[in-house]
Amino acid sequence: MVELSLLTLLNTVAADFCTHRAQGRDVIKAALIAYSNANDKYGGSSVRKVITESPGIEAAAIAVVVSKCPDKL
């Protein structure tokens, strides 16, 4: 199995986040649903590992979302 990377995780979550925001969900619900979908897709332990081992993940996450759907934040 290929190790989950920060970029893969953020791209997956951002795409789901943008979709849910476009459907009218608020920021928190969209983020939580997107995170939950990533857990389903990659496994909770892999997602948690990437999150805990990635310094600066907050800025990277915002940058990815802004690049995918700047009007949804």
C-alpha positions in Angstrom: 0.0 0.0 0.0 1.3 3.5 -0.9 1.7 5.8 2.1 -0.9 8.6 2.2 0.7 12.0 1.6 -0.3 15.4 2.9 -0.9 16.6 -0.7 -3.2 13.7 -1.5 -5.2 14.1 1.7 -5.6 17.9 1.3 -6.7 17.6 -2.3 -9.3 14.9 -1.4 -10.6 16.9 1.6 -10.6 20.2 -0.3 -12.6 18.7 -3.2 -15.2 17.3 -0.9 -15.3 20.5 1.2 -15.9 22.6 -1.9 -18.7 20.2 -3.1 -20.4 20.4 0.3 -20.1 24.2 0.5 -21.6 24.5 -3.0 -24.5 22.4 -1.7 -25.1 25.1 0.9 -23.6 23.4 4.0 -21.8 25.7 6.4 -18.0 25.7 6.8 -17.9 23.4 9.9 -20.3 20.8 8.5 -18.5 20.8 5.1 -15.1 20.4 6.8 -16.3 17.6 9.1 -18.0 15.7 6.3 -15.0 16.0 4.1 -12.7 14.8 6.9 -15.1 11.9 7.6 -15.0 10.9 3.9 -11.2 11.0 3.9 -11.2 8.6 6.9 -13.5 6.3 5.0 -11.3 6.4 1.9 -7.8 6.2 3.5 -8.4 4.8 6.9 -8.5 6.8 10.1 -5.0 5.8 11.3 -3.5 7.0 8.0 -5.3 10.3 8.1 -4.4 10.9 11.7 -0.8 10.1 11.0 -0.6 12.6 8.2 -2.3 15.3 10.3 -0.1 14.8 13.3 3.1 14.6 11.4 2.6 17.6 9.1 3.9 20.9 10.4 2.0 23.9 8.9 -1.0 21.8 7.8 -3.3 24.7 8.6 -1.8 27.0 6.0 -1.5 24.2 3.5 -5.1 23.2 3.9 -6.3 26.8 3.4 -4.1 27.2 0.4 -5.5 24.1 -1.3 -9.1 25.1 -0.6 -8.5 28.6 -1.9 -7.1 27.2 -5.1 -10.1 24.9 -5.6 -13.0 27.1 -4.5 -11.9 30.6 -3.3 -15.4 31.8 -2.9 -16.4 29.1 -0.4 -14.4 30.1 2.6 
